[in-house]
Amino acid sequence: MMKRSILTGQRLVAVFLLGCVLFNYPVIALFNKTGELFDIPLLYLFLFGAWALLIGLMAWVIEHRQE
Amino acid sequence: MLQAWVIASVSFAYLGVLFAIAYYGDKRADAGRSIIANPTIYALSLAVYCTTWTFYGSVGRAASTGIGFLPIYLGPTLMAGLWWFVMLKIIRISKANRITSIADFVSSRYGKSQLLGGLVTIIAVIGIVPYISLQLKAVSNSFTILLHYPDIVMPARAAAQPLLQDSALYIALILAAFTILFGTRHLDATERHEGMVAAIAFESLVKLLAFVAVGIFVTFFLYDGFGDIFDRAELVPKLKALMTVDDTGASYGSWWSLTFLSMLSIMFLPRQFQISVVENVNERHLARAIWLFPLYLLLINIFVLPIAVGGLLRFPDGSVDADTFVLTLPMAEQQELLALLVYIGGLSAGTGMVIVETIALSTMVCNDLVMPVLLRWKSLRLHEEHDLSGLLLSIRRWAIAAILLLGYVYFRAAGEAYALVGIGLISFAAVAQFAPAIIGGIYWKGGTREGAIAGLVAGFAVWIYTLLLPSFAKSGWLSLDFIKEGLFSIGLLKPQQLFGLTGLGEIPHSLFWSMLANIGCYVAVSLRRRPDVVETGQATLFVDAFRHTEGEQRSRFWRGSAQVQDLLPLIGRFLGPERAREAFLAYARRRGVGTIDQLEANADLVHYAEALLAGAIGGASARVMVASVVKEEPLGIDEVMNILDEASQVRAYSKQLEQKSRELEAATAELRAANERLKELDRMKDDFISTVTHELRTPLTSIRAFSEILLEDPKTNLANRRKFLAIIVKETERLTRLINQVLDMAKIESGNAEWHTADIDLQEVIEETLAATSTLFADKRISLEKHLAADLPRVRADRDRLIQVMLNLLSNAVKFCEEDSGRVTVRLSAESGVARVDVEDNGTGIAEADQATIFEKFRQVGDTMTAKPQGTGLGLPISRQIVEHFGGRLWVRSSLGKGATFSFTLPFDTGDARQEERRQND
């Protein structure tokens, strides 16, 4: 059985909440502009960047958990 | 090169590979060496979420709504963060209760209600079958498009195929065969299909590879990387708009509601439930899936926008449907192999979804729709059948075939109609209706059966009215009037502007009203009454799933009597007699019983049997079947509440018990130590008695010897007679002294001694003692020195006792000094708060090792057996007792041959001591 590490769970929920903020109004409105960074549209870059960040955080939390 | 036979044979070859993988997976599973017991494979199989709707449809959505296609994939990523709590709980509940479908889950939670199970099944079938049609359509379309290579012809404009030449029909038939083969190989209490899962994981890899390949081709070969594509898009106003979201409240609202919708879908789509919960081999696998699955979603989405832009740039006239860009772009560039790979990728996306979804639906249809009806149909006489496992399997197989054919029929009927094209999100919105009953069911104990039914019915009805019927109307099957005018021309009832709510897209609009109705009814109806007995029992199992270990709790809510002879045939009828016997034998062995006959048909066994049956025919039907062969005594709600209270009390008691047992251990340790002390004392008492008797015997022997001489020989001359009598007198005195001292010692030790405490001037006492012993010093010609400090404060002590101590120390000093050269020094001095008396001699001294023993009773330095004893051996122990009684200390400092110094201290009288005494006397 998977031991339910409460700390791991809380970290994941924190990542979830961070994601809720990043992928929602008003934060996406900040990047919802025509314009490019490194030749990539701003919103596209932001969304995929934030997405990758969330996945990275979740991977870090999961793979560094102590059971 | 892309002739029909090539495409067909590649398709068959691919399906052949799938068959091989599934076959291998099943073989390995039978051998107990699972190939899917691996977190990566689990995460890959979860990607069954990505259907052709993702593979072809994402680009289509991106071409029309731009970046707005993304929330469908951001939602599952967010939800994965909550899986640690929510999904893990669902998995654990399902494993503990042998739940095999989402309908079973809901029905089990609310008291194993058959009605609820049937309702969930109907919602799932209505919501999902069109989605299956969509897969058939996508695969069939891709086949048709590829067939027209090198021309690019849209299937809608191609001539309609007659039924027997319709590729979709054959795809449906082949998939039905595959699903039947690997989905219903045998009835199993866990309802897991390892081979199928292995094939699905493989399909996930194929579709990802194919999509990324197209993405790379379009981005880096057709154009010069991301920058180039986006730069070109900047020049076209229509494309430029795709890079942002409309900056309006509605579009942000839509963004969030799509995210929310996909969060629910990733949990409650029947295929996701099947893969993530039912097919889960080990709940540990969930951990890696939490980040690996979102990573998969990210990878399969990163090229969506570039492909959409590339397609729109390549086919600016709109002649090519954006949904087909993934396939048509390689075709337009004469990349035949790539086009074929894309086709296979689309095939894998479609078949994966269809296979898993059909298995999940067929389980539900069989367990929650067909079986309950058949079992109630008395004229079928199913109760008399001995082996129903064959019947169950054929129901499943027919259900699979029926679902796929239903999907095909809908596809033929709908064609290019909106009701099919727009079904993706509509389907998501249907399964979202399960969320309140399930999430509420695992975190809230108050939900009741009626509440869940009311919520589902209300939510589903709103869904039909606001999404399904309008989609029919847009397809031309219904009059558009009721959309434009509202039902019965009532403006407030316009299905897409319900109660005048405008400004939301159709999905957010429907999601809002259906969730409001669903949650509202669920909560309101649940709160009308207390949950009944069965509901309370199930609620505890589900809500407290993490608190109970498996099997501990379930049987506590059951009371009644059963017979193994009844249960075994019942299970045998559904699982097959052989499998049933095996299962019972396994249970018997776990209980440490050799054979089935020895099994006791208690609550545990009944629940084991019910769980076995639940795996095969669903929880609700299993409950009915088991209840038909065992006698059950209903438990009152009060009793159930008592049991639950007891459970919490038991936990509290066990904590107290632990505490008590720790205290007990401590007490035991103390007792053991006390016992050791007592034993030691007992031994010392024995030693004491034997020593005392020994000491008494010595003078007695000599007294008796001399008395006998005097008695037997009356002629003894007077001189001898006097001599003998003198010895007798001396020995008698010694005996008396010994007995006195023993009595004295015993009195002091037992606390019965009389003490005459008074203020005493130590100097005076010492002078008096020295005067009394002066003859001793004189006899042995031993010199005496005294250094007595004058005017010291008085001490509180018993004068006679102190004299006893001084006499003892002085006579000892004399005893061990040489005649003539002996010298004894007596000192009296003051130390911090105490008076100190030293008696120093230059006698033989006492070895280090003996310095402790001389204070023990009857211990004299030297061997008392050989050397003539020079005292009773009680003087020093008594002296020490006396000094300590008055709060002082007595000790010796010496080394062999250098004399010895005996010292004692007594505290000065400060008044405290007297108060102390007075208090004690009071």
Chai-1 contact restraints between the chains, C-beta under 6 A:
chainA,res_idxA,chainB,res_idxB,connection_type,confidence,min_distance_angstrom,max_distance_angstrom,comment,restraint_id
A,M2,B,E283,contact,1.0,0.0,6.0,A-B,restraint_1
A,M2,B,R284,contact,1.0,0.0,6.0,A-B,restraint_2
A,G9,B,W84,contact,1.0,0.0,6.0,A-B,restraint_3
A,G9,B,F85,contact,1.0,0.0,6.0,A-B,restraint_4
A,L12,B,G81,contact,1.0,0.0,6.0,A-B,restraint_5
A,L12,B,W84,contact,1.0,0.0,6.0,A-B,restraint_6
A,V15,B,G81,contact,1.0,0.0,6.0,A-B,restraint_7
A,F16,B,L78,contact,1.0,0.0,6.0,A-B,restraint_8
A,F16,B,G81,contact,1.0,0.0,6.0,A-B,restraint_9
A,F16,B,L82,contact,1.0,0.0,6.0,A-B,restraint_10
A,G19,B,L78,contact,1.0,0.0,6.0,A-B,restraint_11
A,F23,B,L74,contact,1.0,0.0,6.0,A-B,restraint_12
A,N24,B,W256,contact,1.0,0.0,6.0,A-B,restraint_13
A,Y25,B,Y252,contact,1.0,0.0,6.0,A-B,restraint_14
A,N32,B,T244,contact,1.0,0.0,6.0,A-B,restraint_15
A,N32,B,V245,contact,1.0,0.0,6.0,A-B,restraint_16
A,N32,B,D247,contact,1.0,0.0,6.0,A-B,restraint_17
A,D39,B,G227,contact,1.0,0.0,6.0,A-B,restraint_18
A,I40,B,F226,contact,1.0,0.0,6.0,A-B,restraint_19
A,P41,B,F230,contact,1.0,0.0,6.0,A-B,restraint_20
A,P41,B,M243,contact,1.0,0.0,6.0,A-B,restraint_21
A,L43,B,I67,contact,1.0,0.0,6.0,A-B,restraint_22
A,L43,B,T244,contact,1.0,0.0,6.0,A-B,restraint_23
A,L47,B,L70,contact,1.0,0.0,6.0,A-B,restraint_24
A,W51,B,L298,contact,1.0,0.0,6.0,A-B,restraint_25
A,I55,B,W291,contact,1.0,0.0,6.0,A-B,restraint_26
A,I55,B,P294,contact,1.0,0.0,6.0,A-B,restraint_27
A,I55,B,L295,contact,1.0,0.0,6.0,A-B,restraint_28
A,M58,B,I290,contact,1.0,0.0,6.0,A-B,restraint_29
A,M58,B,W291,contact,1.0,0.0,6.0,A-B,restraint_30
A,A59,B,W291,contact,1.0,0.0,6.0,A-B,restraint_31
A,I62,B,A287,contact,1.0,0.0,6.0,A-B,restraint_32
A,I62,B,I290,contact,1.0,0.0,6.0,A-B,restraint_33
A,I62,B,W291,contact,1.0,0.0,6.0,A-B,restraint_34
